[in-house]
Amino acid sequence: MKKFFSIFSVMAVVIAAMSFVSCSKDSDDPIVDEPKPESSKSVHYSLRVVEEYFDYADIVVTFTIDGKDETVSFQKDEAVKKSTASGKMSDFMKNPKGPIRVLEGSVFYKKSLKITPNFVLTEEGKKKVEATTDESVQIDVVISDTFNGIEDNRSFDGTHIKDFEGFLKVLNDGYYNHSAL
């Protein structure tokens, strides 16, 4: 019986030692956290401009999405649609049923988003400005912009055609830049 108890004790010690060894081996394994997928965010953007503006200039919108630039040109891009004014924008227009151009949609990003419109006098617009002999000829420019649910309507009544290039430089000084983080 003593022999049986002695063998049983030795086996118990061996089993206990093996248990501790396997436990310590498990704890030496590096813990690897699975990377969590980044969630995507979105912003709705809409830029509406009176049609008459495009007789002289274009708007090139740059979307900087997570560090990569994408551009859309109002004059050249088929995604830009012609529409008629409605809602708050019509309050700022002399002719509420006048045509406007609209660029809108949702922009998806993970880390950062910046939307920058650039108001550019076209070659055809430069020729029209130079051909304008009457210093009093004016254009009314109405720009309506919605970013993330906040609407901004701006009316520039009576901009002189001869000063149109300077007017565009003022617009480019950051009136319509938007960022989201």
C-alpha positions as CSV (number, residue, x, y, z in Angstrom):
1,M,0.0,0.0,0.0
2,K,2.9,2.2,0.8
3,K,4.3,1.5,-2.6
4,F,1.0,2.3,-4.2
5,F,0.7,5.6,-2.3
6,S,4.3,6.5,-3.3
7,I,3.7,5.8,-7.0
8,F,0.4,7.8,-6.8
9,S,2.2,10.7,-5.2
10,V,4.9,10.7,-7.9
11,M,2.3,10.7,-10.6
12,A,0.4,13.6,-9.0
13,V,3.6,15.7,-8.8
14,V,4.4,14.9,-12.5
15,I,0.8,15.9,-13.6
16,A,1.0,19.1,-11.6
17,A,4.4,20.0,-13.1
18,M,3.1,19.4,-16.6
19,S,0.1,21.6,-15.8
20,F,2.3,24.5,-14.7
21,V,4.6,24.1,-17.7
22,S,1.7,24.3,-20.1
23,C,0.2,27.3,-18.3
24,S,3.5,29.2,-18.4
25,K,4.0,28.4,-22.0
26,D,0.5,29.8,-22.9
27,S,1.3,33.1,-21.1
28,D,4.5,33.5,-23.1
29,D,2.6,33.8,-26.4
30,P,2.3,37.4,-27.6
31,I,-1.1,38.9,-27.4
32,V,-2.2,40.2,-30.8
33,D,-5.1,42.6,-31.0
34,E,-7.0,42.3,-34.2
35,P,-7.0,45.7,-36.0
36,K,-10.4,47.3,-35.8
37,P,-11.7,48.5,-39.1
38,E,-12.0,52.3,-39.4
39,S,-15.5,53.5,-39.5
40,S,-16.4,55.6,-42.5
41,K,-18.0,59.1,-42.0
42,S,-20.0,61.1,-44.5
43,V,-20.9,64.7,-45.2
44,H,-23.5,65.9,-47.7
45,Y,-22.3,68.8,-49.8
46,S,-24.2,71.0,-52.3
47,L,-22.9,74.0,-54.2
48,R,-25.4,76.0,-56.3
49,V,-24.4,78.9,-58.6
50,V,-26.4,81.0,-61.0
51,E,-26.0,80.0,-64.6
52,E,-24.9,83.5,-65.8
53,Y,-21.6,83.1,-63.8
54,F,-20.5,80.3,-66.2
55,D,-20.5,82.7,-69.1
56,Y,-17.3,84.0,-67.6
57,A,-15.8,81.6,-65.2
58,D,-15.7,78.0,-64.0
59,I,-15.6,76.4,-60.5
60,V,-13.1,73.6,-59.9
61,V,-13.9,71.9,-56.6
62,T,-11.1,69.9,-54.9
63,F,-12.1,67.2,-52.5
64,T,-9.2,66.2,-50.3
65,I,-10.3,62.9,-48.8
66,D,-8.0,61.3,-46.3
67,G,-5.0,63.1,-48.0
68,K,-5.9,62.3,-51.6
69,D,-7.2,65.0,-54.0
70,E,-10.1,64.5,-56.4
71,T,-11.3,67.4,-58.5
72,V,-14.6,68.2,-60.3
73,S,-15.1,71.0,-62.8
74,F,-18.6,72.6,-63.1
75,Q,-18.0,73.4,-66.8
76,K,-16.7,70.1,-67.9
77,D,-18.1,67.4,-65.5
78,E,-21.3,65.6,-66.4
79,A,-22.0,65.0,-62.7
80,V,-23.0,68.7,-62.5
81,K,-26.6,69.2,-63.3
82,K,-28.6,72.2,-64.4
83,S,-31.7,72.9,-62.4
84,T,-33.9,75.7,-61.4
85,A,-33.6,77.7,-58.2
86,S,-35.7,76.6,-55.2
87,G,-35.9,77.1,-51.5
88,K,-33.8,79.8,-49.8
89,M,-31.6,80.4,-52.8
90,S,-34.5,81.9,-54.8
91,D,-34.8,84.6,-52.1
92,F,-31.5,86.0,-53.2
93,M,-32.2,85.9,-57.0
94,K,-33.8,88.6,-59.1
95,N,-35.3,85.9,-61.3
96,P,-36.3,83.1,-58.9
97,K,-36.9,80.7,-61.9
98,G,-33.5,81.4,-63.4
99,P,-31.3,78.4,-64.1
100,I,-28.6,77.4,-61.7
101,R,-26.0,74.7,-61.7
102,V,-25.8,72.2,-58.8
103,L,-23.0,70.0,-57.6
104,E,-24.1,67.8,-54.8
105,G,-23.7,64.4,-53.2
106,S,-22.3,62.7,-50.2
107,V,-18.6,62.5,-49.6
108,F,-17.3,59.5,-47.6
109,Y,-14.0,59.7,-45.6
110,K,-12.3,57.9,-42.8
111,K,-10.0,60.5,-41.2
112,S,-10.2,63.9,-42.8
113,L,-12.0,65.8,-45.5
114,K,-11.5,69.2,-47.0
115,I,-13.6,70.7,-49.7
116,T,-12.1,73.7,-51.6
117,P,-13.8,75.4,-54.5
118,N,-11.6,77.5,-56.8
119,F,-13.4,80.2,-58.8
120,V,-11.5,80.6,-62.2
121,L,-11.9,83.0,-65.0
122,T,-12.0,81.0,-68.2
123,E,-10.3,82.0,-71.5
124,E,-13.7,82.7,-73.0
125,G,-14.6,84.8,-69.9
126,K,-11.3,86.8,-70.2
127,K,-12.2,87.6,-73.8
128,K,-15.7,88.7,-72.8
129,V,-14.3,90.9,-70.0
130,E,-11.8,92.5,-72.4
131,A,-14.5,93.1,-75.0
132,T,-16.8,94.9,-72.5
133,T,-16.4,98.6,-73.3
134,D,-19.1,99.9,-71.0
135,E,-17.6,100.1,-67.5
136,S,-21.0,99.9,-65.9
137,V,-22.0,96.4,-67.2
138,Q,-22.7,94.2,-64.2
139,I,-23.3,90.6,-63.3
140,D,-25.2,89.3,-60.3
141,V,-23.6,86.3,-58.7
142,V,-25.5,84.1,-56.3
143,I,-23.7,81.2,-54.6
144,S,-25.5,78.9,-52.2
145,D,-23.5,76.3,-50.3
146,T,-24.7,73.5,-48.0
147,F,-22.1,71.6,-45.9
148,N,-23.2,69.0,-43.3
149,G,-26.7,70.5,-43.1
150,I,-25.6,74.1,-42.7
151,E,-26.7,76.3,-45.6
152,D,-24.9,79.5,-46.6
153,N,-26.4,81.8,-49.3
154,R,-24.4,84.7,-50.7
155,S,-25.6,87.2,-53.1
156,F,-23.1,89.5,-54.9
157,D,-25.4,92.0,-56.7
158,G,-23.9,94.3,-59.3
159,T,-20.4,93.0,-59.7
160,H,-18.8,95.0,-62.6
161,I,-17.6,92.8,-65.4
162,K,-14.4,94.8,-65.7
163,D,-13.7,93.9,-62.0
164,F,-14.8,90.3,-62.3
165,E,-11.3,88.8,-62.1
166,G,-10.6,90.7,-58.9
167,F,-14.0,89.5,-57.6
168,L,-13.0,85.9,-58.2
169,K,-9.7,86.4,-56.3
170,V,-11.8,87.6,-53.3
171,L,-14.0,84.5,-53.5
172,N,-10.9,82.3,-53.6
173,D,-9.6,83.7,-50.3
174,G,-11.4,81.0,-48.4
175,Y,-15.0,82.0,-48.3
176,Y,-16.1,78.5,-49.1
177,N,-13.5,76.1,-47.7
178,H,-14.9,73.3,-45.5
179,S,-13.2,70.8,-43.4
180,A,-14.3,67.8,-41.3
181,L,-12.2,65.7,-39.1
